Amino acid sequence: MGLIDLLTGNTGNQVAERAENKFGISRNQVLALLAVAAPLIISYLSKKSQSPNEAESLNTALDKDHDGSILNDVSQAEARQSEGNSILNHIFGEEKQTVESQLSQKTGISIDKIGPVLSMLAPIIMGYIGKEKQQNNVGAGGLGGLLDGILGNASGQTQNGQSNPLNDIIGNVLGGQSNSSSNPLNDIIGSVLGNNNNQKNDGDSGGIGSILGNIFGGK
């Protein structure tokens, strides 16, 4: 299952519905957040996995706690919110507050809810990575390549112009801030991959490329 399939399929829709009911925010806002958070988390993990110790730690965590079963039972996402918060603390470290603040501004999800919603989504994203790891029989040494491959495949899908229902959702939620009129998801994933050539430089009105560029801080 590709990353786009996770975002547009039953799992994404089910977790968005649960978050909508629990936090009183729109389903489309949750989907837009998931569409940004998933490649963002995967990219951070890819960078971390360049360290052998971090790669081994991630490999152990995936084997122990993230076998992908959550993708078939999204009720686990609510039960594992505390775990999700710990995941985000480890991934983003001292940048977590900045990440949450910028995602809150751009998705319209209030700052008091953005953290809990992200904590609910994090185990879903980790479960997806764990399932891909199992299916590709990857160990610690291959995690970086696996994660980069996930992002690359997703970017390839969007660049090929494949239609997916997230485009309109993201465009609406982000207020048309993406530079690509035909495929806003392409801008998001392209930006995560470091292709920020088309980003605007006008502060809060800038495109999603500048949002992610600011979050990454030139890493």
For each residue, the residues with C-beta under 8 A, 3 or more apart:
1: 5 6 9 128 131 132
2: 5 6 150 153 154 157
3: 6 7 38 39 42 128 150 151 153 154
4: 7 8 154 157 158 162 164 166 185
5: 1 2 8 9
6: 1 2 3 9 11 12 38 71 124 128
7: 3 4 12 31 34 35 38 164 166 185
8: 4 5 12 13 164 165 166
9: 1 5 6 12 13
10: 13 14
11: 6 14 15 71 72 74 124 128
12: 6 7 8 9 15 16 31 34
13: 8 9 10 16 17 27 31
14: 10 11 17 18 74
15: 11 12 18 19 30 34 74 77 120 121 124
16: 12 13 19 20 27 28 30 31 34
17: 13 14 20 21 27
18: 14 15 21 22 74 75 77 78 120
19: 15 16 22 23 25 27 30 117 120 121
20: 16 17 23 24 25 26 27 30
21: 17 18
22: 18 19 78 120
23: 19 20 113 116 117
24: 20
25: 19 20 29 30 109 110 113 117
26: 20 29 30 173
27: 13 16 17 19 20 30 31
28: 16 31 32 169 172 173
29: 25 26 32 33 107 108 109 173
30: 15 16 19 20 25 26 27 33 34 109 117 121
31: 7 12 13 16 27 28 34 35 166 169 170 173
32: 28 29 35 36 107 166 169 170 173 174
33: 29 30 36 37 103 107 109 114 117 118 121
34: 7 12 15 16 30 31 37 38 121 124
35: 7 31 32 38 39 166 169 170 185 188
36: 32 33 39 40 103 106 107 188 208 212
37: 33 34 40 41 103 118 121 122 125
38: 3 6 7 34 35 41 42 121 125 128
39: 3 35 36 42 43 151 154 188 189 192
40: 36 37 43 44 99 192 212 215
41: 37 38 44 45 88 91 122 125
42: 3 38 39 45 46 125 129 147 150 151 192
43: 39 40 46 47 147 151 192 193 216
44: 40 41 47 48 91 92
45: 41 42 48 49 58 91 129 143 147
46: 42 43 49 50 143 144 147 148 151
47: 43 44 50 219
48: 44 45 51 54 55 58 91
49: 45 46 54 55 58 140 143 144 147
50: 46 47 54 55 144
51: 48 54 55
52: 55 56 140
53: 56 57
54: 48 49 50 51 57 58
55: 48 49 50 51 52 58 59 140 141 143 144
56: 52 53 59 60 140
57: 53 54 60 61
58: 45 48 49 54 55 61 62 140 143
59: 55 56 62 63 133 139 140 143
60: 56 57 63 64
61: 57 58 64 65 66 126
62: 58 59 65 66 126 129 130 133
63: 59 60 67 130
64: 60 61
65: 61 62 83 126 130
66: 61 62 70 123 126 127 129 130
67: 63 127 130 131 134
68: 71 72 127 128 130 131 134
69: 72 73 76 127
70: 66 73 74 76 77 80 123 124 127
71: 6 11 68 74 124 127 128 131
72: 11 68 69
73: 69 70 76
74: 11 14 15 18 70 71 77 124
75: 18 78 79
76: 69 70 73 79 80 123
77: 15 18 70 74 80 81 84 120 121 123 124
78: 18 22 75 81 120
79: 75 76
80: 70 76 77 83 84 123
81: 77 78 84 85 116 119 120
82: 85 86 119
83: 65 80 86 87 122 123
84: 77 80 81 87 88 118 119 120 121 122 123
85: 81 82 88 89 115 119 122
86: 82 83 89 90
87: 83 84 90 91 119 122 123 126
88: 41 84 85 91 92 96 115 118 119 122
89: 85 86 92 93 96
90: 86 87 93
91: 41 44 45 48 87 88 122
92: 44 88 89 95 96 99
93: 89 90 96
94: 97
95: 92 98 99 215 217
96: 88 89 92 93 99 100
97: 94 100 101
98: 95 101 102 214 215
99: 40 92 95 96 102 103 215
100: 96 97 103 104 111 114 115 118
101: 97 98 104 105 111
102: 98 99 105 106 211 214 215
103: 33 36 37 99 100 106 107 109 114 118 211
104: 100 101 107 108 109 110 111 114
105: 101 102 204
106: 36 102 103 174 177 208 211
107: 29 32 33 36 103 104 114 173 174
108: 29 104 173
109: 25 29 30 33 103 104 113 114 117
110: 25 104 113 114
111: 100 101 104 114 115
112: 115
113: 23 25 109 110 116 117
114: 33 100 103 104 107 109 110 111 117 118
115: 85 88 100 111 112 118 119
116: 23 81 113 119 120
117: 19 23 25 30 33 109 113 114 120 121
118: 33 37 84 88 100 103 114 115 121 122
119: 81 82 84 85 87 88 115 116 122
120: 15 18 19 22 77 78 81 84 116 117 123 124
121: 15 19 30 33 34 37 38 77 84 117 118 124 125
122: 37 41 83 84 85 87 88 91 118 119 125 126
123: 66 70 76 77 80 83 84 87 120 126 127
124: 6 11 15 34 70 71 74 77 120 121 127 128
125: 37 38 41 42 121 122 128 129
126: 61 62 65 66 87 122 123 129 130
127: 66 67 68 69 70 71 123 124 130 131
128: 1 3 6 11 38 68 71 124 125 131 132
129: 42 45 62 66 125 126 132 133 146 147 150
130: 62 63 65 66 67 68 126 127 133 134
131: 1 67 68 71 127 128 134 135
132: 1 128 129 135 136 138 146 150
133: 59 62 129 130 136 138 143 146
134: 67 68 130 131 137
135: 131 132
136: 132 133 142 146
137: 134
138: 132 133 142 143 145 146
139: 59 142 143
140: 49 52 55 56 58 59 143
141: 55
142: 136 138 139 145 146
143: 45 46 49 55 58 59 133 138 139 140 146 147
144: 46 49 50 55 147 148
145: 138 142 148 149
146: 129 132 133 136 138 142 143 149 150
147: 42 43 45 46 49 129 143 144 150 151
148: 46 144 145 151 152
149: 145 146 152 153
150: 2 3 42 129 132 146 147 153 154
151: 3 39 42 43 46 147 148 154 155 189 192 193
152: 148 149 155 156 193
153: 2 3 149 150 156 157
154: 2 3 4 39 150 151 157 158 189
155: 151 152 158 159 186 189 190 193
156: 152 153 159 160
157: 2 4 153 154 160 162 164
158: 4 154 155 161 162 183 185 186 189 190
159: 155 156 186 190
160: 156 157
161: 158 182 183
162: 4 157 158
163: 167
164: 4 7 8 157 167 185
165: 8 168 169
166: 4 7 8 31 32 35 169 170 185
167: 163 164 170 171 182 183 184 185
168: 165 171 172
169: 28 31 32 35 165 166 172 173
170: 31 32 35 166 167 173 174 178 184 185 188
171: 167 168 174 176 178 184
172: 28 168 169 175 176
173: 26 28 29 31 32 107 108 169 170
174: 32 106 107 170 171 177 178 184 208
175: 172
176: 171 172
177: 106 174 205 206 207 208
178: 170 171 174 184 187 188 207 208
179: 187 198 199 200 207 209
180: 183 184 186 187 198
181:
182: 161 167
183: 158 161 167 180 186 187
184: 167 170 171 174 178 180 187 188 208
185: 4 7 35 158 164 166 167 170 188 189
186: 155 158 159 180 183 189 190
187: 178 179 180 183 184 190 191 198 207 208 209
188: 35 36 39 170 178 184 185 191 192 208 212
189: 39 151 154 155 158 185 186 192 193
190: 155 158 159 186 187 193 195 196 209
191: 187 188 194 195 196 199 208 209 211 212 213
192: 39 40 42 43 151 188 189 212
193: 43 151 152 155 189 190
194: 191
195: 190 191
196: 190 191 199 209 210 212 213
197:
198: 179 180 187 207 209
199: 179 191 196 206 207 208 209 210 213
200: 179 205 206 207 209 210
201: 206 210
202: 205 206
203: 206
204: 105
205: 177 200 202
206: 177 199 200 201 202 203 209 210 211
207: 177 178 179 187 198 199 200 210 211
208: 36 106 174 177 178 184 187 188 191 199 211 212
209: 179 187 190 191 196 198 199 200 206 212 213
210: 196 199 200 201 206 207 213 214
211: 102 103 106 191 206 207 208 214 215
212: 36 40 188 191 192 196 208 209 215 216
213: 191 196 199 209 210 216 218
214: 98 102 210 211 217
215: 40 95 98 99 102 211 212
216: 43 212 213 219
217: 95 214
218: 213
219: 47 216
